[in-house]
Amino acid sequence: MKILVTISRIFVAALFLFSGFIKLNDPLGFSYKLQEYFGEGVLNLEFLIPFALLIAVFLVIFEIILGITLLLGYLTKFTVWSLLSMIVFFTFLTFYSAYFNKVTDCGCFGDALPLTPWESFTKDLILLVLILVLFFGRKYITPLKPLSAHKWIVFGSFTACLAFAYYVLMHLPVFDFRAYKIGTDLLSGMEVPEGAPKAEFAYHWKFNINGEEKIITTSGNYPQVAGTFVSVDTEELSEGYVPAIHDFSIEKDGIDYTVELLKREKLILIVAYNLAKSEVEGFSAIKEVTDKAMAQGYSVIGLTASGFRDISSARAKHNLNFFFYTTDETALKTILRSNPGIVKLKYGTILEKWHWNDAEKLSL
């Protein structure tokens, strides 16, 4: 039992530390995932959405501290009870998400290691077993020496976590695991190779034929039957090839300008996924650097998911000299963890990404 507890202790602590640090590197991204869970149709806790970032920071720091206290053998009873409570809740959450197909990626390891809902549930089941071993064998969790250093290690770790969280929120994540990291060629990332497998679907058509409902399945064609159409359900039989960048486009007035703009040598994107939620002071820095960039021959455009009214208001309020194009909100949140923020490209390749706090660092 002592050996089993030791193995479980090391494995659980390492996993909590790894998972916690990955999310601490990008707390804003984790808060977006929490907003999905809090949303309508999942947990229906929409009143928590405004506090998602605060909850995200608390959870990831708590996760790291639990990993540290487990390794140290400090506050053993509190640690194992906390671990058990967390894993029971998250095991339920991942099962609910997987069974009802509510959230397609749990966000357990951020963008570094995306997991499907069922993979997340399996991972939590394994963790639950290991934490139960720790719970019932907690008398075998021997504290590391010197005992007097434990509280200072925990305090120092907590302070360092807070400082790191503050840094990445005021700038950008130190490690970028997303599809839009520096060095990425967006044009190549959107390409679908010749001969790549295509998605296959089955269409289940429901008809009322002579007072009786019947279902006819086709691969897409509308069935030629004598009856009244009721409804149709679509079932994905096999997933086709999905390029790394599949949800990015630059549109204006219904026209797609993506390829035309990305082929430019000197292009700067001002990313503001929601202008109503943008940090107002950020546009002062953005205004200064974009005016300078345009004077040096750069094409500068804004990307947002906001409507015409918000765009007009933002341009007038901040005296912005560039125009905004429309892009999917989720894609914009993925590209940059800053609202607003700056992305510099050359022929579709990302050269620089900056939080508005670091706008002056943009090289022109």
Secondary structure, DSSP 8 states (H G I E B T S, - for coil): -HHHHHHHHHHHHHHHHHHHHHHHT-HHHHHHHHHHHHSTTTT--GGGGGGHHHHHHHHHHHHHHHHHHHHHT-SHHHHHHHHHHHHHHHHHHHHHHHHTT--S---TTTTTS---HHHHHHHHHHHHHHHHHHHHTGGG----S-GGGHHHHHHHHHHHHHHHHHHHHHS--SS--STT-TT-BHHHHT---TT----EEEEEEEEEETTEEEEEEESSS----SSEEEEEEEEEEE-----SS-S---EETTEE-HHHHHT-SSEEEEE-S-TTTS-TTHHHHHHHHHHHHHHTT-EEEEEES--HHHHHHHHHHHT--SEEEE--HHHHHHH-SSSSEEEEEETTEEEEEEEGGGGGG---
